[in-house]
Amino acid sequence: MTSYTGGCSCGGVRFAIDDYLYVLACHCNACKRRTGSVFGVSVVVEKTASQHFRG
Ligand SMILES: [Zn+2]
């Protein structure tokens, strides 16, 4: 059973996961640069938990 779906803002990548390990907000310079914001948010999942729809 799929619990969560998401993807990138352009719609090129879509995914579905059953569960996640944890969510983190990082304020390092790499995450600021990657997001263009003051922090980046990442969701960590088991490798076997992700199911790509496309992308
Ligand atoms: Zn970071």
mmCIF file of the protein (N, C-alpha, C, O) and its ligand, coordinates in Angstrom:
data_MODEL
# 
_entry.id   MODEL 
# 
loop_
_entity.id 
_entity.type 
_entity.pdbx_number_of_molecules 
1 polymer     1 
2 non-polymer 1 
# 
_entity_poly.entity_id                      1 
_entity_poly.type                           'polypeptide(L)' 
_entity_poly.nstd_linkage                   no 
_entity_poly.nstd_monomer                   no 
_entity_poly.pdbx_seq_one_letter_code       MTSYTGGCSCGGVRFAIDDYLYVLACHCNACKRRTGSVFGVSVVVEKTASQHFRG 
_entity_poly.pdbx_seq_one_letter_code_can   MTSYTGGCSCGGVRFAIDDYLYVLACHCNACKRRTGSVFGVSVVVEKTASQHFRG 
_entity_poly.pdbx_strand_id                 A 
# 
loop_
_entity_poly_seq.entity_id 
_entity_poly_seq.num 
_entity_poly_seq.mon_id 
_entity_poly_seq.hetero 
1 1  MET n 
1 2  THR n 
1 3  SER n 
1 4  TYR n 
1 5  THR n 
1 6  GLY n 
1 7  GLY n 
1 8  CYS n 
1 9  SER n 
1 10 CYS n 
1 11 GLY n 
1 12 GLY n 
1 13 VAL n 
1 14 ARG n 
1 15 PHE n 
1 16 ALA n 
1 17 ILE n 
1 18 ASP n 
1 19 ASP n 
1 20 TYR n 
1 21 LEU n 
1 22 TYR n 
1 23 VAL n 
1 24 LEU n 
1 25 ALA n 
1 26 CYS n 
1 27 HIS n 
1 28 CYS n 
1 29 ASN n 
1 30 ALA n 
1 31 CYS n 
1 32 LYS n 
1 33 ARG n 
1 34 ARG n 
1 35 THR n 
1 36 GLY n 
1 37 SER n 
1 38 VAL n 
1 39 PHE n 
1 40 GLY n 
1 41 VAL n 
1 42 SER n 
1 43 VAL n 
1 44 VAL n 
1 45 VAL n 
1 46 GLU n 
1 47 LYS n 
1 48 THR n 
1 49 ALA n 
1 50 SER n 
1 51 GLN n 
1 52 HIS n 
1 53 PHE n 
1 54 ARG n 
1 55 GLY n 
# 
loop_
_struct_asym.id 
_struct_asym.entity_id 
A 1 
B 2 
# 
loop_
_chem_comp.id 
_chem_comp.type 
_chem_comp.mon_nstd_flag 
ALA 'L-peptide linking' y 
ARG 'L-peptide linking' y 
ASN 'L-peptide linking' y 
ASP 'L-peptide linking' y 
CYS 'L-peptide linking' y 
GLN 'L-peptide linking' y 
GLU 'L-peptide linking' y 
GLY 'peptide linking'   y 
HIS 'L-peptide linking' y 
ILE 'L-peptide linking' y 
LEU 'L-peptide linking' y 
LYS 'L-peptide linking' y 
MET 'L-peptide linking' y 
PHE 'L-peptide linking' y 
SER 'L-peptide linking' y 
THR 'L-peptide linking' y 
TYR 'L-peptide linking' y 
VAL 'L-peptide linking' y 
ZN  non-polymer         . 
# 
_pdbx_entity_nonpoly.entity_id   2 
_pdbx_entity_nonpoly.name        ? 
_pdbx_entity_nonpoly.comp_id     ZN 
# 
_pdbx_nonpoly_scheme.asym_id         B 
_pdbx_nonpoly_scheme.entity_id       2 
_pdbx_nonpoly_scheme.mon_id          ZN 
_pdbx_nonpoly_scheme.ndb_seq_num     1 
_pdbx_nonpoly_scheme.pdb_seq_num     101 
_pdbx_nonpoly_scheme.auth_seq_num    101 
_pdbx_nonpoly_scheme.pdb_mon_id      ZN 
_pdbx_nonpoly_scheme.auth_mon_id     ZN 
_pdbx_nonpoly_scheme.pdb_strand_id   A 
_pdbx_nonpoly_scheme.pdb_ins_code    . 
# 
loop_
_atom_site.group_PDB 
_atom_site.id 
_atom_site.type_symbol 
_atom_site.label_atom_id 
_atom_site.label_alt_id 
_atom_site.label_comp_id 
_atom_site.label_asym_id 
_atom_site.label_entity_id 
_atom_site.label_seq_id 
_atom_site.pdbx_PDB_ins_code 
_atom_site.Cartn_x 
_atom_site.Cartn_y 
_atom_site.Cartn_z 
_atom_site.occupancy 
_atom_site.B_iso_or_equiv 
_atom_site.pdbx_formal_charge 
_atom_site.auth_seq_id 
_atom_site.auth_comp_id 
_atom_site.auth_asym_id 
_atom_site.auth_atom_id 
_atom_site.pdbx_PDB_model_num 
ATOM   1   N  N  . MET A 1 1  ? 0.840  -1.180 0.000   1.00 0.00 ? 1   MET A N  1 
ATOM   2   C  CA . MET A 1 1  ? 0.000  0.000  0.000   1.00 0.00 ? 1   MET A CA 1 
ATOM   3   C  C  . MET A 1 1  ? 0.882  1.239  0.000   1.00 0.00 ? 1   MET A C  1 
ATOM   4   O  O  . MET A 1 1  ? 1.776  1.360  0.838   1.00 0.00 ? 1   MET A O  1 
ATOM   5   N  N  . THR A 1 2  ? 0.647  2.150  -0.918  1.00 0.00 ? 2   THR A N  1 
ATOM   6   C  CA . THR A 1 2  ? 1.417  3.379  -1.029  1.00 0.00 ? 2   THR A CA 1 
ATOM   7   C  C  . THR A 1 2  ? 0.866  4.430  -0.085  1.00 0.00 ? 2   THR A C  1 
ATOM   8   O  O  . THR A 1 2  ? -0.335 4.699  -0.062  1.00 0.00 ? 2   THR A O  1 
ATOM   9   N  N  . SER A 1 3  ? 1.772  5.027  0.702   1.00 0.00 ? 3   SER A N  1 
ATOM   10  C  CA . SER A 1 3  ? 1.358  6.019  1.673   1.00 0.00 ? 3   SER A CA 1 
ATOM   11  C  C  . SER A 1 3  ? 1.664  7.438  1.233   1.00 0.00 ? 3   SER A C  1 
ATOM   12  O  O  . SER A 1 3  ? 0.912  8.359  1.554   1.00 0.00 ? 3   SER A O  1 
ATOM   13  N  N  . TYR A 1 4  ? 2.767  7.635  0.494   1.00 0.00 ? 4   TYR A N  1 
ATOM   14  C  CA . TYR A 1 4  ? 3.212  8.981  0.137   1.00 0.00 ? 4   TYR A CA 1 
ATOM   15  C  C  . TYR A 1 4  ? 3.605  9.023  -1.333  1.00 0.00 ? 4   TYR A C  1 
ATOM   16  O  O  . TYR A 1 4  ? 4.212  8.083  -1.846  1.00 0.00 ? 4   TYR A O  1 
ATOM   17  N  N  . THR A 1 5  ? 3.257  10.115 -2.008  1.00 0.00 ? 5   THR A N  1 
ATOM   18  C  CA . THR A 1 5  ? 3.704  10.349 -3.369  1.00 0.00 ? 5   THR A CA 1 
ATOM   19  C  C  . THR A 1 5  ? 4.312  11.739 -3.439  1.00 0.00 ? 5   THR A C  1 
ATOM   20  O  O  . THR A 1 5  ? 4.011  12.601 -2.614  1.00 0.00 ? 5   THR A O  1 
ATOM   21  N  N  . GLY A 1 6  ? 5.161  11.949 -4.418  1.00 0.00 ? 6   GLY A N  1 
ATOM   22  C  CA . GLY A 1 6  ? 5.798  13.257 -4.574  1.00 0.00 ? 6   GLY A CA 1 
ATOM   23  C  C  . GLY A 1 6  ? 6.585  13.302 -5.859  1.00 0.00 ? 6   GLY A C  1 
ATOM   24  O  O  . GLY A 1 6  ? 6.480  12.414 -6.705  1.00 0.00 ? 6   GLY A O  1 
ATOM   25  N  N  . GLY A 1 7  ? 7.387  14.365 -5.993  1.00 0.00 ? 7   GLY A N  1 
ATOM   26  C  CA . GLY A 1 7  ? 8.209  14.509 -7.173  1.00 0.00 ? 7   GLY A CA 1 
ATOM   27  C  C  . GLY A 1 7  ? 8.853  15.871 -7.222  1.00 0.00 ? 7   GLY A C  1 
ATOM   28  O  O  . GLY A 1 7  ? 8.697  16.680 -6.307  1.00 0.00 ? 7   GLY A O  1 
ATOM   29  N  N  . CYS A 1 8  ? 9.580  16.122 -8.298  1.00 0.00 ? 8   CYS A N  1 
ATOM   30  C  CA . CYS A 1 8  ? 10.244 17.408 -8.453  1.00 0.00 ? 8   CYS A CA 1 
ATOM   31  C  C  . CYS A 1 8  ? 9.248  18.447 -8.969  1.00 0.00 ? 8   CYS A C  1 
ATOM   32  O  O  . CYS A 1 8  ? 8.161  18.108 -9.437  1.00 0.00 ? 8   CYS A O  1 
ATOM   33  N  N  . SER A 1 9  ? 9.639  19.710 -8.874  1.00 0.00 ? 9   SER A N  1 
ATOM   34  C  CA . SER A 1 9  ? 8.710  20.787 -9.216  1.00 0.00 ? 9   SER A CA 1 
ATOM   35  C  C  . SER A 1 9  ? 8.393  20.845 -10.706 1.00 0.00 ? 9   SER A C  1 
ATOM   36  O  O  . SER A 1 9  ? 7.329  21.339 -11.080 1.00 0.00 ? 9   SER A O  1 
ATOM   37  N  N  . CYS A 1 10 ? 9.289  20.352 -11.571 1.00 0.00 ? 10  CYS A N  1 
ATOM   38  C  CA . CYS A 1 10 ? 9.003  20.397 -13.016 1.00 0.00 ? 10  CYS A CA 1 
ATOM   39  C  C  . CYS A 1 10 ? 8.152  19.207 -13.450 1.00 0.00 ? 10  CYS A C  1 
ATOM   40  O  O  . CYS A 1 10 ? 7.646  19.200 -14.573 1.00 0.00 ? 10  CYS A O  1 
ATOM   41  N  N  . GLY A 1 11 ? 7.981  18.201 -12.591 1.00 0.00 ? 11  GLY A N  1 
ATOM   42  C  CA . GLY A 1 11 ? 7.162  17.046 -12.924 1.00 0.00 ? 11  GLY A CA 1 
ATOM   43  C  C  . GLY A 1 11 ? 7.913  15.949 -13.654 1.00 0.00 ? 11  GLY A C  1 
ATOM   44  O  O  . GLY A 1 11 ? 7.314  14.942 -14.032 1.00 0.00 ? 11  GLY A O  1 
ATOM   45  N  N  . GLY A 1 12 ? 9.217  16.122 -13.862 1.00 0.00 ? 12  GLY A N  1 
ATOM   46  C  CA . GLY A 1 12 ? 10.010 15.122 -14.575 1.00 0.00 ? 12  GLY A CA 1 
ATOM   47  C  C  . GLY A 1 12 ? 10.209 13.838 -13.798 1.00 0.00 ? 12  GLY A C  1 
ATOM   48  O  O  . GLY A 1 12 ? 10.375 12.772 -14.392 1.00 0.00 ? 12  GLY A O  1 
ATOM   49  N  N  . VAL A 1 13 ? 10.195 13.926 -12.477 1.00 0.00 ? 13  VAL A N  1 
ATOM   50  C  CA . VAL A 1 13 ? 10.375 12.748 -11.620 1.00 0.00 ? 13  VAL A CA 1 
ATOM   51  C  C  . VAL A 1 13 ? 9.181  12.653 -10.690 1.00 0.00 ? 13  VAL A C  1 
ATOM   52  O  O  . VAL A 1 13 ? 8.833  13.629 -10.025 1.00 0.00 ? 13  VAL A O  1 
ATOM   53  N  N  . ARG A 1 14 ? 8.555  11.502 -10.636 1.00 0.00 ? 14  ARG A N  1 
ATOM   54  C  CA . ARG A 1 14 ? 7.453  11.232 -9.699  1.00 0.00 ? 14  ARG A CA 1 
ATOM   55  C  C  . ARG A 1 14 ? 7.772  9.946  -8.978  1.00 0.00 ? 14  ARG A C  1 
ATOM   56  O  O  . ARG A 1 14 ? 8.353  9.035  -9.565  1.00 0.00 ? 14  ARG A O  1 
ATOM   57  N  N  . PHE A 1 15 ? 7.396  9.854  -7.696  1.00 0.00 ? 15  PHE A N  1 
ATOM   58  C  CA . PHE A 1 15 ? 7.693  8.645  -6.935  1.00 0.00 ? 15  PHE A CA 1 
ATOM   59  C  C  . PHE A 1 15 ? 6.574  8.354  -5.951  1.00 0.00 ? 15  PHE A C  1 
ATOM   60  O  O  . PHE A 1 15 ? 5.718  9.193  -5.668  1.00 0.00 ? 15  PHE A O  1 
ATOM   61  N  N  . ALA A 1 16 ? 6.617  7.124  -5.440  1.00 0.00 ? 16  ALA A N  1 
ATOM   62  C  CA . ALA A 1 16 ? 5.694  6.700  -4.387  1.00 0.00 ? 16  ALA A CA 1 
ATOM   63  C  C  . ALA A 1 16 ? 6.477  5.863  -3.395  1.00 0.00 ? 16  ALA A C  1 
ATOM   64  O  O  . ALA A 1 16 ? 7.295  5.035  -3.795  1.00 0.00 ? 16  ALA A O  1 
ATOM   65  N  N  . ILE A 1 17 ? 6.237  6.070  -2.094  1.00 0.00 ? 17  ILE A N  1 
ATOM   66  C  CA . ILE A 1 17 ? 6.909  5.289  -1.057  1.00 0.00 ? 17  ILE A CA 1 
ATOM   67  C  C  . ILE A 1 17 ? 5.879  4.809  -0.046  1.00 0.00 ? 17  ILE A C  1 
ATOM   68  O  O  . ILE A 1 17 ? 4.860  5.458  0.189   1.00 0.00 ? 17  ILE A O  1 
ATOM   69  N  N  . ASP A 1 18 ? 6.171  3.657  0.546   1.00 0.00 ? 18  ASP A N  1 
ATOM   70  C  CA . ASP A 1 18 ? 5.287  3.119  1.578   1.00 0.00 ? 18  ASP A CA 1 
ATOM   71  C  C  . ASP A 1 18 ? 5.554  3.764  2.929   1.00 0.00 ? 18  ASP A C  1 
ATOM   72  O  O  . ASP A 1 18 ? 4.633  3.978  3.717   1.00 0.00 ? 18  ASP A O  1 
ATOM   73  N  N  . ASP A 1 19 ? 6.843  4.078  3.196   1.00 0.00 ? 19  ASP A N  1 
ATOM   74  C  CA . ASP A 1 19 ? 7.211  4.605  4.502   1.00 0.00 ? 19  ASP A CA 1 
ATOM   75  C  C  . ASP A 1 19 ? 8.546  5.321  4.357   1.00 0.00 ? 19  ASP A C  1 
ATOM   76  O  O  . ASP A 1 19 ? 9.224  5.158  3.343   1.00 0.00 ? 19  ASP A O  1 
ATOM   77  N  N  . TYR A 1 20 ? 8.929  6.099  5.339   1.00 0.00 ? 20  TYR A N  1 
ATOM   78  C  CA . TYR A 1 20 ? 10.225 6.772  5.335   1.00 0.00 ? 20  TYR A CA 1 
ATOM   79  C  C  . TYR A 1 20 ? 10.896 6.577  6.688   1.00 0.00 ? 20  TYR A C  1 
ATOM   80  O  O  . TYR A 1 20 ? 10.243 6.282  7.690   1.00 0.00 ? 20  TYR A O  1 
ATOM   81  N  N  . LEU A 1 21 ? 12.224 6.751  6.693   1.00 0.00 ? 21  LEU A N  1 
ATOM   82  C  CA . LEU A 1 21 ? 12.987 6.588  7.932   1.00 0.00 ? 21  LEU A CA 1 
ATOM   83  C  C  . LEU A 1 21 ? 12.950 7.865  8.759   1.00 0.00 ? 21  LEU A C  1 
ATOM   84  O  O  . LEU A 1 21 ? 12.638 7.825  9.949   1.00 0.00 ? 21  LEU A O  1 
ATOM   85  N  N  . TYR A 1 22 ? 13.273 9.017  8.125   1.00 0.00 ? 22  TYR A N  1 
ATOM   86  C  CA . TYR A 1 22 ? 13.197 10.295 8.820   1.00 0.00 ? 22  TYR A CA 1 
ATOM   87  C  C  . TYR A 1 22 ? 13.237 11.450 7.829   1.00 0.00 ? 22  TYR A C  1 
ATOM   88  O  O  . TYR A 1 22 ? 13.613 11.273 6.670   1.00 0.00 ? 22  TYR A O  1 
ATOM   89  N  N  . VAL A 1 23 ? 12.850 12.620 8.287   1.00 0.00 ? 23  VAL A N  1 
ATOM   90  C  CA . VAL A 1 23 ? 12.871 13.858 7.509   1.00 0.00 ? 23  VAL A CA 1 
ATOM   91  C  C  . VAL A 1 23 ? 13.843 14.794 8.208   1.00 0.00 ? 23  VAL A C  1 
ATOM   92  O  O  . VAL A 1 23 ? 13.844 14.900 9.434   1.00 0.00 ? 23  VAL A O  1 
ATOM   93  N  N  . LEU A 1 24 ? 14.677 15.476 7.417   1.00 0.00 ? 24  LEU A N  1 
ATOM   94  C  CA . LEU A 1 24 ? 15.624 16.403 8.023   1.00 0.00 ? 24  LEU A CA 1 
ATOM   95  C  C  . LEU A 1 24 ? 15.645 17.722 7.270   1.00 0.00 ? 24  LEU A C  1 
ATOM   96  O  O  . LEU A 1 24 ? 15.433 17.767 6.058   1.00 0.00 ? 24  LEU A O  1 
ATOM   97  N  N  . ALA A 1 25 ? 15.908 18.799 8.011   1.00 0.00 ? 25  ALA A N  1 
ATOM   98  C  CA . ALA A 1 25 ? 16.124 20.122 7.440   1.00 0.00 ? 25  ALA A CA 1 
ATOM   99  C  C  . ALA A 1 25 ? 17.586 20.466 7.681   1.00 0.00 ? 25  ALA A C  1 
ATOM   100 O  O  . ALA A 1 25 ? 18.047 20.450 8.822   1.00 0.00 ? 25  ALA A O  1 
ATOM   101 N  N  . CYS A 1 26 ? 18.319 20.776 6.616   1.00 0.00 ? 26  CYS A N  1 
ATOM   102 C  CA . CYS A 1 26 ? 19.745 21.052 6.711   1.00 0.00 ? 26  CYS A CA 1 
ATOM   103 C  C  . CYS A 1 26 ? 20.024 22.483 6.279   1.00 0.00 ? 26  CYS A C  1 
ATOM   104 O  O  . CYS A 1 26 ? 19.474 22.958 5.286   1.00 0.00 ? 26  CYS A O  1 
ATOM   105 N  N  . HIS A 1 27 ? 20.881 23.169 7.029   1.00 0.00 ? 27  HIS A N  1 
ATOM   106 C  CA . HIS A 1 27 ? 21.208 24.567 6.759   1.00 0.00 ? 27  HIS A CA 1 
ATOM   107 C  C  . HIS A 1 27 ? 22.622 24.719 6.196   1.00 0.00 ? 27  HIS A C  1 
ATOM   108 O  O  . HIS A 1 27 ? 23.166 25.823 6.224   1.00 0.00 ? 27  HIS A O  1 
ATOM   109 N  N  . CYS A 1 28 ? 23.234 23.644 5.685   1.00 0.00 ? 28  CYS A N  1 
ATOM   110 C  CA . CYS A 1 28 ? 24.592 23.758 5.158   1.00 0.00 ? 28  CYS A CA 1 
ATOM   111 C  C  . CYS A 1 28 ? 24.568 24.538 3.835   1.00 0.00 ? 28  CYS A C  1 
ATOM   112 O  O  . CYS A 1 28 ? 23.513 24.704 3.222   1.00 0.00 ? 28  CYS A O  1 
ATOM   113 N  N  . ASN A 1 29 ? 25.742 25.011 3.409   1.00 0.00 ? 29  ASN A N  1 
ATOM   114 C  CA . ASN A 1 29 ? 25.821 25.821 2.195   1.00 0.00 ? 29  ASN A CA 1 
ATOM   115 C  C  . ASN A 1 29 ? 25.393 25.047 0.952   1.00 0.00 ? 29  ASN A C  1 
ATOM   116 O  O  . ASN A 1 29 ? 24.791 25.630 0.050   1.00 0.00 ? 29  ASN A O  1 
ATOM   117 N  N  . ALA A 1 30 ? 25.684 23.759 0.883   1.00 0.00 ? 30  ALA A N  1 
ATOM   118 C  CA . ALA A 1 30 ? 25.291 22.949 -0.274  1.00 0.00 ? 30  ALA A CA 1 
ATOM   119 C  C  . ALA A 1 30 ? 23.771 22.877 -0.392  1.00 0.00 ? 30  ALA A C  1 
ATOM   120 O  O  . ALA A 1 30 ? 23.237 22.976 -1.497  1.00 0.00 ? 30  ALA A O  1 
ATOM   121 N  N  . CYS A 1 31 ? 23.064 22.706 0.728   1.00 0.00 ? 31  CYS A N  1 
ATOM   122 C  CA . CYS A 1 31 ? 21.604 22.632 0.687   1.00 0.00 ? 31  CYS A CA 1 
ATOM   123 C  C  . CYS A 1 31 ? 20.998 23.998 0.388   1.00 0.00 ? 31  CYS A C  1 
ATOM   124 O  O  . CYS A 1 31 ? 19.979 24.078 -0.297  1.00 0.00 ? 31  CYS A O  1 
ATOM   125 N  N  . LYS A 1 32 ? 21.606 25.075 0.888   1.00 0.00 ? 32  LYS A N  1 
ATOM   126 C  CA . LYS A 1 32 ? 21.136 26.422 0.555   1.00 0.00 ? 32  LYS A CA 1 
ATOM   127 C  C  . LYS A 1 32 ? 21.265 26.668 -0.936  1.00 0.00 ? 32  LYS A C  1 
ATOM   128 O  O  . LYS A 1 32 ? 20.356 27.212 -1.562  1.00 0.00 ? 32  LYS A O  1 
ATOM   129 N  N  . ARG A 1 33 ? 22.405 26.264 -1.511  1.00 0.00 ? 33  ARG A N  1 
ATOM   130 C  CA . ARG A 1 33 ? 22.647 26.452 -2.937  1.00 0.00 ? 33  ARG A CA 1 
ATOM   131 C  C  . ARG A 1 33 ? 21.675 25.603 -3.763  1.00 0.00 ? 33  ARG A C  1 
ATOM   132 O  O  . ARG A 1 33 ? 21.141 26.068 -4.769  1.00 0.00 ? 33  ARG A O  1 
ATOM   133 N  N  . ARG A 1 34 ? 21.452 24.362 -3.333  1.00 0.00 ? 34  ARG A N  1 
ATOM   134 C  CA . ARG A 1 34 ? 20.586 23.425 -4.071  1.00 0.00 ? 34  ARG A CA 1 
ATOM   135 C  C  . ARG A 1 34 ? 19.147 23.906 -4.112  1.00 0.00 ? 34  ARG A C  1 
ATOM   136 O  O  . ARG A 1 34 ? 18.467 23.743 -5.125  1.00 0.00 ? 34  ARG A O  1 
ATOM   137 N  N  . THR A 1 35 ? 18.673 24.500 -3.020  1.00 0.00 ? 35  THR A N  1 
ATOM   138 C  CA . THR A 1 35 ? 17.262 24.880 -2.941  1.00 0.00 ? 35  THR A CA 1 
ATOM   139 C  C  . THR A 1 35 ? 17.010 26.352 -3.219  1.00 0.00 ? 35  THR A C  1 
ATOM   140 O  O  . THR A 1 35 ? 15.875 26.743 -3.492  1.00 0.00 ? 35  THR A O  1 
ATOM   141 N  N  . GLY A 1 36 ? 18.073 27.191 -3.152  1.00 0.00 ? 36  GLY A N  1 
ATOM   142 C  CA . GLY A 1 36 ? 17.881 28.628 -3.300  1.00 0.00 ? 36  GLY A CA 1 
ATOM   143 C  C  . GLY A 1 36 ? 17.148 29.204 -2.103  1.00 0.00 ? 36  GLY A C  1 
ATOM   144 O  O  . GLY A 1 36 ? 16.496 30.242 -2.216  1.00 0.00 ? 36  GLY A O  1 
ATOM   145 N  N  . SER A 1 37 ? 17.245 28.551 -0.970  1.00 0.00 ? 37  SER A N  1 
ATOM   146 C  CA . SER A 1 37 ? 16.547 28.954 0.241   1.00 0.00 ? 37  SER A CA 1 
ATOM   147 C  C  . SER A 1 37 ? 17.537 28.941 1.414   1.00 0.00 ? 37  SER A C  1 
ATOM   148 O  O  . SER A 1 37 ? 18.736 28.752 1.205   1.00 0.00 ? 37  SER A O  1 
ATOM   149 N  N  . VAL A 1 38 ? 17.053 29.136 2.625   1.00 0.00 ? 38  VAL A N  1 
ATOM   150 C  CA . VAL A 1 38 ? 17.924 29.137 3.799   1.00 0.00 ? 38  VAL A CA 1 
ATOM   151 C  C  . VAL A 1 38 ? 18.126 27.725 4.368   1.00 0.00 ? 38  VAL A C  1 
ATOM   152 O  O  . VAL A 1 38 ? 18.898 27.547 5.310   1.00 0.00 ? 38  VAL A O  1 
ATOM   153 N  N  . PHE A 1 39 ? 17.446 26.735 3.812   1.00 0.00 ? 39  PHE A N  1 
ATOM   154 C  CA . PHE A 1 39 ? 17.645 25.348 4.224   1.00 0.00 ? 39  PHE A CA 1 
ATOM   155 C  C  . PHE A 1 39 ? 17.103 24.420 3.136   1.00 0.00 ? 39  PHE A C  1 
ATOM   156 O  O  . PHE A 1 39 ? 16.361 24.841 2.249   1.00 0.00 ? 39  PHE A O  1 
ATOM   157 N  N  . GLY A 1 40 ? 17.491 23.150 3.228   1.00 0.00 ? 40  GLY A N  1 
ATOM   158 C  CA . GLY A 1 40 ? 16.960 22.130 2.345   1.00 0.00 ? 40  GLY A CA 1 
ATOM   159 C  C  . GLY A 1 40 ? 16.265 21.073 3.176   1.00 0.00 ? 40  GLY A C  1 
ATOM   160 O  O  . GLY A 1 40 ? 16.683 20.793 4.299   1.00 0.00 ? 40  GLY A O  1 
ATOM   161 N  N  . VAL A 1 41 ? 15.216 20.486 2.644   1.00 0.00 ? 41  VAL A N  1 
ATOM   162 C  CA . VAL A 1 41 ? 14.489 19.421 3.335   1.00 0.00 ? 41  VAL A CA 1 
ATOM   163 C  C  . VAL A 1 41 ? 14.701 18.132 2.558   1.00 0.00 ? 41  VAL A C  1 
ATOM   164 O  O  . VAL A 1 41 ? 14.521 18.095 1.341   1.00 0.00 ? 41  VAL A O  1 
ATOM   165 N  N  . SER A 1 42 ? 15.079 17.089 3.257   1.00 0.00 ? 42  SER A N  1 
ATOM   166 C  CA . SER A 1 42 ? 15.299 15.786 2.647   1.00 0.00 ? 42  SER A CA 1 
ATOM   167 C  C  . SER A 1 42 ? 14.504 14.721 3.384   1.00 0.00 ? 42  SER A C  1 
ATOM   168 O  O  . SER A 1 42 ? 14.291 14.813 4.593   1.00 0.00 ? 42  SER A O  1 
ATOM   169 N  N  . VAL A 1 43 ? 14.072 13.713 2.647   1.00 0.00 ? 43  VAL A N  1 
ATOM   170 C  CA . VAL A 1 43 ? 13.369 12.571 3.218   1.00 0.00 ? 43  VAL A CA 1 
ATOM   171 C  C  . VAL A 1 43 ? 14.227 11.341 2.934   1.00 0.00 ? 43  VAL A C  1 
ATOM   172 O  O  . VAL A 1 43 ? 14.564 11.060 1.784   1.00 0.00 ? 43  VAL A O  1 
ATOM   173 N  N  . VAL A 1 44 ? 14.574 10.618 3.985   1.00 0.00 ? 44  VAL A N  1 
ATOM   174 C  CA . VAL A 1 44 ? 15.418 9.433  3.860   1.00 0.00 ? 44  VAL A CA 1 
ATOM   175 C  C  . VAL A 1 44 ? 14.521 8.201  3.881   1.00 0.00 ? 44  VAL A C  1 
ATOM   176 O  O  . VAL A 1 44 ? 13.715 8.021  4.794   1.00 0.00 ? 44  VAL A O  1 
ATOM   177 N  N  . VAL A 1 45 ? 14.674 7.342  2.845   1.00 0.00 ? 45  VAL A N  1 
ATOM   178 C  CA . VAL A 1 45 ? 13.873 6.123  2.739   1.00 0.00 ? 45  VAL A CA 1 
ATOM   179 C  C  . VAL A 1 45 ? 14.792 4.923  2.530   1.00 0.00 ? 45  VAL A C  1 
ATOM   180 O  O  . VAL A 1 45 ? 15.931 5.067  2.086   1.00 0.00 ? 45  VAL A O  1 
ATOM   181 N  N  . GLU A 1 46 ? 14.289 3.759  2.852   1.00 0.00 ? 46  GLU A N  1 
ATOM   182 C  CA . GLU A 1 46 ? 15.006 2.519  2.526   1.00 0.00 ? 46  GLU A CA 1 
ATOM   183 C  C  . GLU A 1 46 ? 15.100 2.420  1.014   1.00 0.00 ? 46  GLU A C  1 
ATOM   184 O  O  . GLU A 1 46 ? 14.173 2.808  0.303   1.00 0.00 ? 46  GLU A O  1 
ATOM   185 N  N  . LYS A 1 47 ? 16.209 1.906  0.524   1.00 0.00 ? 47  LYS A N  1 
ATOM   186 C  CA . LYS A 1 47 ? 16.399 1.782  -0.922  1.00 0.00 ? 47  LYS A CA 1 
ATOM   187 C  C  . LYS A 1 47 ? 15.278 0.977  -1.562  1.00 0.00 ? 47  LYS A C  1 
ATOM   188 O  O  . LYS A 1 47 ? 14.855 1.282  -2.677  1.00 0.00 ? 47  LYS A O  1 
ATOM   189 N  N  . THR A 1 48 ? 14.802 -0.029 -0.880  1.00 0.00 ? 48  THR A N  1 
ATOM   190 C  CA . THR A 1 48 ? 13.752 -0.881 -1.431  1.00 0.00 ? 48  THR A CA 1 
ATOM   191 C  C  . THR A 1 48 ? 12.364 -0.254 -1.298  1.00 0.00 ? 48  THR A C  1 
ATOM   192 O  O  . THR A 1 48 ? 11.397 -0.784 -1.844  1.00 0.00 ? 48  THR A O  1 
ATOM   193 N  N  . ALA A 1 49 ? 12.252 0.870  -0.578  1.00 0.00 ? 49  ALA A N  1 
ATOM   194 C  CA . ALA A 1 49 ? 10.940 1.474  -0.346  1.00 0.00 ? 49  ALA A CA 1 
ATOM   195 C  C  . ALA A 1 49 ? 10.488 2.366  -1.486  1.00 0.00 ? 49  ALA A C  1 
ATOM   196 O  O  . ALA A 1 49 ? 9.289  2.596  -1.640  1.00 0.00 ? 49  ALA A O  1 
ATOM   197 N  N  . SER A 1 50 ? 11.422 2.882  -2.302  1.00 0.00 ? 50  SER A N  1 
ATOM   198 C  CA . SER A 1 50 ? 11.025 3.833  -3.337  1.00 0.00 ? 50  SER A CA 1 
ATOM   199 C  C  . SER A 1 50 ? 10.597 3.112  -4.605  1.00 0.00 ? 50  SER A C  1 
ATOM   200 O  O  . SER A 1 50 ? 11.195 2.112  -5.003  1.00 0.00 ? 50  SER A O  1 
ATOM   201 N  N  . GLN A 1 51 ? 9.575  3.625  -5.218  1.00 0.00 ? 51  GLN A N  1 
ATOM   202 C  CA . GLN A 1 51 ? 9.075  3.098  -6.477  1.00 0.00 ? 51  GLN A CA 1 
ATOM   203 C  C  . GLN A 1 51 ? 8.889  4.281  -7.405  1.00 0.00 ? 51  GLN A C  1 
ATOM   204 O  O  . GLN A 1 51 ? 7.989  5.095  -7.199  1.00 0.00 ? 51  GLN A O  1 
ATOM   205 N  N  . HIS A 1 52 ? 9.731  4.386  -8.430  1.00 0.00 ? 52  HIS A N  1 
ATOM   206 C  CA . HIS A 1 52 ? 9.634  5.512  -9.348  1.00 0.00 ? 52  HIS A CA 1 
ATOM   207 C  C  . HIS A 1 52 ? 8.501  5.292  -10.340 1.00 0.00 ? 52  HIS A C  1 
ATOM   208 O  O  . HIS A 1 52 ? 8.387  4.223  -10.940 1.00 0.00 ? 52  HIS A O  1 
ATOM   209 N  N  . PHE A 1 53 ? 7.682  6.291  -10.504 1.00 0.00 ? 53  PHE A N  1 
ATOM   210 C  CA . PHE A 1 53 ? 6.681  6.249  -11.550 1.00 0.00 ? 53  PHE A CA 1 
ATOM   211 C  C  . PHE A 1 53 ? 7.314  6.590  -12.889 1.00 0.00 ? 53  PHE A C  1 
ATOM   212 O  O  . PHE A 1 53 ? 7.103  5.912  -13.894 1.00 0.00 ? 53  PHE A O  1 
ATOM   213 N  N  . ARG A 1 54 ? 8.101  7.672  -12.871 1.00 0.00 ? 54  ARG A N  1 
ATOM   214 C  CA . ARG A 1 54 ? 8.795  8.083  -14.086 1.00 0.00 ? 54  ARG A CA 1 
ATOM   215 C  C  . ARG A 1 54 ? 9.930  9.017  -13.710 1.00 0.00 ? 54  ARG A C  1 
ATOM   216 O  O  . ARG A 1 54 ? 9.960  9.576  -12.614 1.00 0.00 ? 54  ARG A O  1 
ATOM   217 N  N  . GLY A 1 55 ? 10.854 9.175  -14.627 1.00 0.00 ? 55  GLY A N  1 
ATOM   218 C  CA . GLY A 1 55 ? 11.977 10.087 -14.403 1.00 0.00 ? 55  GLY A CA 1 
ATOM   219 C  C  . GLY A 1 55 ? 13.251 9.361  -14.082 1.00 0.00 ? 55  GLY A C  1 
ATOM   220 O  O  . GLY A 1 55 ? 14.285 9.993  -13.868 1.00 0.00 ? 55  GLY A O  1 
HETATM 221 ZN ZN . ZN  B 2 .  ? 23.023 20.206 3.851   1.00 0.00 2 101 ZN  A ZN 1 
# 
